[in-house]
Amino acid sequence: MNRMPALPMTLPAALADTHGLDPAAGGWAFTPRHAVATPDGDTYVVSTLWRAGHATGHPADPAHCPLNYRSITRYAPDGTPVATAVSGGPRPDGTPSAIIPDGDGDTLAVLPDGTVALALCPGITHLFSADLSRVVGTFPMPWGFEEEKARAGDPFAASITVTPSGRLLCTTSEYGLKWAGATLNIVAVSEPGTALAPGSKPTLRAIASLHANTDRQTGADQHPHVVFGDAPVCRDNRPSPTLTDLLSDLSGITRSPYAYGYEDCKMTRPSALGDDLFVVPVFGRAYRSTDRGQEFSFALLDDQGTLRGRLEGLHRYDDSPFTGLAFTVTADPHRGHAFHLNRYGLYAWTADGRLRSRISTAVKPYTALKNFELLECTPAGEVLLLHRKQRLLLRVPVPQDLDALPAAVEAALKGYGSGRLALKKQYAPVDWCWLDTTGRVFHH
């Protein structure tokens, strides 16, 4: 089967027509957020579609109403868009959406039975059938600073990653820390043989807590399915020492004139390097003008919560992910590789944390990498890179020997140019808006 090196991030033409979305006029935004692939070669991409309401005109008119859609598109192995699930906005007949457009930090996961899971901060999880035709389950967690309202619901996880044996590596949020609202604070895993299904959540065993500022917590802040020991995570019942303390000790720096250590640090979605080894990106507090040079670590944790080190070889200033806020790390658990892309380079490590390849974006032909962001690794051993402006997803086949990665990236970038030309002839995009007229659209 012919596989295009690049996938267009398509918007259903019917949706654009219904709401009068003119690519040439602007005033709206279609943004791909995350992608995940199946062992059979299908690719799922989640995107958001947003438009503010017009100050004048008719608010009830679909061409003038505000938009806050979320879409998941399934692509066949050859790159053809097959189906799109749309939620957050009304159906064409005016029926309200069954899924409220709450949440942030969109991430996808394909569960072992083929179900597609969409996880959102602070802990919202929606389950879709593999063909995207049905919403088969939902675990809501209303977002807000009104804690009584936000504690309601039945949350599961803010992010989900599936390990090779089917375990779920998750992050969950907590209320009652020193910040208002929900804070992404717990790394947890499910046990082998347990499954996430409609109406049934597996128990998540906490292996790391980022912070322990829990003086304000009460029993109302705990989630029964997130446990440490024999009880739900709450107040002092949590992994200790915290990930903040462990990384501060590992770096040997808590505060300096040029960096502020891990005070008020945050984390992003962990990735699985194997069934029992995970990489967790942690970065210090972001400031307006002094971010570059701030502390960050890509921590290596095992499934017992032991810190096994971190991905080594990055300079705090020269390789800083704070430029452009590029904190994503992805991993290939089948081959034991981890990857990171920021404005200064593409980096690759082996599972023991050794840096095996650094591809500088200051060197041709790799300067084009500055335009891409890293999304995910695929079961086929590819890295998925998204071109931020052109909305094209580039698949980079990764050789087993990471020393050969620069040549593979160069070849992929060359293939991207020819693939983009072919796609432009097929779709005739305006301002890099790729409208799909063939795939089915399911409104949920």
Buried (B, 14 or more C-beta within 10 A) or exposed (E): EEBBBBBBBBBBBBBBEBBBBBBEEEEBEBBBBBBBBBEEBBBBBBBBBBBEEBEEEEEEEBEBBEBBBBBBBBBBBEBBBBBBBBBBBEEEEEEEBEBBBBBEBBBBBBBEEEBBBBBBBBBBBBBBBBBBEEBBBBBBBBBBEEBEEBBEBBBBBBBBBBBEEBBBBBBBBBBBBEBEBBBBBBBBBBEEEBBBBEEEBBBBBBBBBBBBBBEEBEEEBBBEBBBBEEEBBBBEBBBEBBBBBBBBEBBEBBEEEEBBBBEBBBBBBBBBBBBBBBBBBBBBBBEEEEBBBBBBBBBBBBBEBEBBEBBEBBEBBEBBBBEBEBBBBBBBBBBBBBBBBBBBBBBBBBBEBEBBBBBBBEEEEBEBBBBBBBBBBBBBBBBBBBBBEBBBBBBBBBBEEBEEBBEBBBBBBEBBEEBBEEBBEEBEBEEBBBBBEEBBBBBB
